[in-house]
Amino acid sequence: MTENLYESLCGITGGERVKVNEPMKNHTTFRIGGNADYFVTPDTKEELQQILQLLNREQVPFFILGNGSNLLVSDAGYRGVVLQIGRNYRSMKKKGCRIRVKAGITMAGLAAFALENSLTGLEFASGIPGTAGGGAIMNAGAYGSEMKDVLLEVLCMDRQGELLTLAGEEMELSYRDSRMKREQLIVLELLLELKEGDQDAIRLRQEELKEARTSKQPLEYPSAGSTFKRPEGTFAGKLIMDAGLKGYQIGGARVSEKHAGFVINAGGATAADVKALMEHIVKTVQDQFGVTLEPEVLFLGE
């Protein structure tokens, strides 16, 4: 990475939003990860376009970060530029039962806005820790509902900085997957369609789901949420529990005793600890049940 790149990034953003050797553990819910060479928070679509054009021209690797809620960054960090969309993309507008939202608002913030406006359909999102943009990319869901149920269209930017809008089936939303994910598109804005509802009933449902989460999930520990995707016909957590791995620990990484579907940072865990534990879980479950668990967590770095 050259000094010229730093100067160029500062020239585009004004400088105060460019950090050098930024610890990624400060930007993931796992609280794990070495330093990124550069960490930049663009303010506008135009800024983001200029940065992408620069990085492509200079052939500098880059990664788009939302809330860091399903990400494991290596202990060696990331050799390139991390662009965090979330912090400076957080406005919402309501028109009838539709909400247009910038991708950086959290899923919980989006659910709170829907509650405030007596709109139903986003109750499931109230406890999801990621951003709306990440929620669209991953087709986030919980308790029988998912983004696919309410998402009408997304405004995206491709890796070269070109804008495109995807609507309906063009988004190709499926279980924890989408066209945006497969093509590594950057989601900038979402258009959601909800339904009018009773505010007290919406609040009650959100509180019920919050209680269910708090009682069943290890929210008191840093983690990346569900560690593995749900295998067809069963649940990852059940297989891991049935394999006798609840509480199993490597270094500071542990299979939660509260919910075996979560690998937690029990204190001082490294990315290497988490990766070794995940590999042990996959092998054990494969050996005992013939099911291959797929990570829901994304990996970044060496």
N, C-alpha and C positions, 0 to 999 in steps of 0.2 A: 504494500500500500504506500503510495507516494504522498509527499507533502502537498503536491499539486492537487491531489484528489480532495484532501481536507479543505484546501482553499476554495476549490470549485464547489464543494458541498456547502461551505459557509457562504459563498457568493450567491447561491440559489436561495438558501433559507435565512440568511441574515446572521448565521453563526451560533446564536445561543441554543439552537436546537440540534446541534451536532456534537456528539460526545465521542471521545476516543477511548479505546480499551474499557468499554462499559461492561460491568459484571452482569451477565444474563440471569444470574440467580435472583436479581432484583426485579426481573420482569417475567417470571414464570410462577405459577401457583405451586409448583414442586419446590421452589426456593433452591434450585440446583442449576449449575451451569457456569462455565468459565467465561472469559471476556470476549465480546465481539469487537473486532477492529474499529468499527464505526457504528454508532447508534443514532439514527436520525428520525425526527418526528415531523413529517411534512404538514403544512397548514392548509394547503389547498390542492385541488386536482391539478392545477397548472404547475405547482411546485413538484408534485409527485411525477408528473410527465417529464419535466426537465431533469429530475434526478434519474429516472429510468433511462432516459436517452443518454445521459452522461455515463451511467454504469454500463450500459450496453456498448457504447462507443469505446470505453476503456477496458471492456471485458472483465469487469469486476463482479464477482458473485454477490447476490443479494437475497435476502429473505424477508418476506412480509409477515409482520407480527401483529396480532390483535391483543388479546388479554393474556396470552401465554398460558391458557388453562388446560391445554392438552399436549404440552410440549416438554420434551426432555432434551436439554442442551448438553452437549458433551463437556467433560471436565476441561478439555483443551480449548473450549469456546468455539468461536466461529470466525473463520478467515474471510471476511467480507463485510458487507454493509447490512445491518438490520434496519428495516424501515417500519416503524410502528405507526399504523394507521389510526389506532384507537383514540389516542389522547386528544387529537384535534378535529375529530369527526363525530360530533355528538349532538346534533340538533334533530328535533322531531316536529312534524306538522301533521295536523289531523284535518281531514275533510270528509264529513259524513262518517262512515264506518271504515274509512281507509286511513292508514298512517304511512307517511313517507318519512323514512328515518335514515340518517347517516350511519355508516357501518360501525362507528366506534362506540355507540351507545351500548351499554351492557344489556344482556338478555333480561336481567332483573330490573333494570331501569325501564326497559320497554314494557315489561309486564306491569310495572307500577304506573306508567303513563296510561296504559289500557284501563287499569282499575280506576284511575282518577277520572277517566272519561266514560266510565260505565260500558266498556267494550269487552266482550267475552271472546275467548279463543286462544289467549296467551297465558292462561293460568299456569300451564306446565312449565313456562319459561322462567317463573319467578325465582327459582333456585339454581338456575344454570349459570355458572360463573363466567362464561365467555362473552364475547361481543356479539352483536347482531350480525355483523359481517361473517364472523366465524361460524355463527349458528346457521347461516344460509349455506356456507360452503360445506359444512359437515351434516346438513339437514338435521340439526340438533333436535332431540326429542326426549320426552320422559312421560311416564305414566299414561302411555297409550296415545299421546299426541306428538306431533312433530311439526317442524317449520313448513313442510310440504302442505299442511292443511290450511295455512294462512298466507303463504308467500305468493304474490302475483307476478312480480318481476324484480330484477336486480339490474343496477347500472354497474358495469365492471370496467376495469382497465386491464388490457393484456400486458404481457411482460415487456413489450416494446413501447407502451405508453398510449396505445390506441384505445378509445372508448367504444364500448358496445353494450347494448341493452338486450337482456335475455328475458323472455316472458314464458309463463306456463311450462309446457313440456320441453321447451328449449333448455331449461335449467337441468333437466334429467335428474331430478331429485329421487334418491332411493335411500335405503338404510345407511346412514353415516357416509353418504357419498353424493356427488353432484358433478355436473359438467365443469363447474367452477373449480372444484377440487382437482379433477383429472387434468384440466388444461392450465392449472396454476393461475387462474384469473384473480385479480384483486377486486373484491366487492367493495364498492364505494357507497351505494345507496340501495335501500330496499323499499318496495311498496307492498304493504300488507293489507289484507281485507279481513276485518273482524265482524262481529255481529253485536247489535245492541243487547245489553244484558242488565241484570239487576246488580247494582254496585255491592250490596251486602252479600249476595250470593257469590259474586266474584271474589270478594275479600275472604269469605269463609273458605272457598275452594283453595285459594292461595295459601291460607293458613294451614289447612289440612295437609297440603302437599309439603309445606315447610316442616310441619311436625313429623311427617313420614320420613323426610330426608334426614332431619336432625336425629331421629331415633334409630335410623338404620345405616347411616353413612358416617364415616370417620371425619367429619368436617373440622374437628379440632386439630387435625394434622395436615401439613402440606401434602398435596397429591396432585395428580392430573385427572382426577375424576375416575371414571371406569377405565381400567387399564387395558382391557381386551374387548373386542367386539363380541356381540352376542352370537354364539354359534346357532345354526339352524336347529330348532326343536328343543333347545335347552338354554341354560344361562351360564356364562363364564364363572360367575361367583360360586354357583352350586358345584360345578365340576372341580374348582380349586378347593372348595371346602371338603368335598367328598374324597379328594386326593390326600386329605390330611395336612393341607398346607396353611391353614389358618394360623397366624402368628409366626410363620417361618420367616427367618431373618438372615440377610446377608449384609454385613456392615451396618450402615444406618438405614437400610431399606427393609421394610417389613410388609408381609401380607396382613392386612388389617384383621384383627380379631372380631371387629364389629361387622365387617362386610368383606368377604374374601375376594370380591371383584376389584378391590382397591389395593394397589401397592402404595404405601405411604412413606414419607420421609420421617422416620421416627426420631431423627436427631442426627445431624451431620452426615446425612447420606450423600454419596457421590453419584454421578451419572453411571459410573462403572458398577456401583453396588446395585442400582436399579436394573440396569441391563442384565447383569448376572442373575438377579432374582427372577426377572421376566423369562430369561432363557431356561432357568430351572423349572419354573412353573409350566412352560410350554412342553418341555420334555416329559415331566412327570404326568401331566394330563394326557399327553399323547400315548405314553407307555401304558397307562392304566385304562384309558377309555377309548383310545383310537381317534380322538378328536384333536385337530390342530387349531389352537387358539391363535387368532390374529390380533396384533396390537391395535388399540384405538389411539394410543399415544403416538405422536409424531416425533421423529428423531432429527436433531439438527447438530451439525458439526462432525468432527472426525470420530 
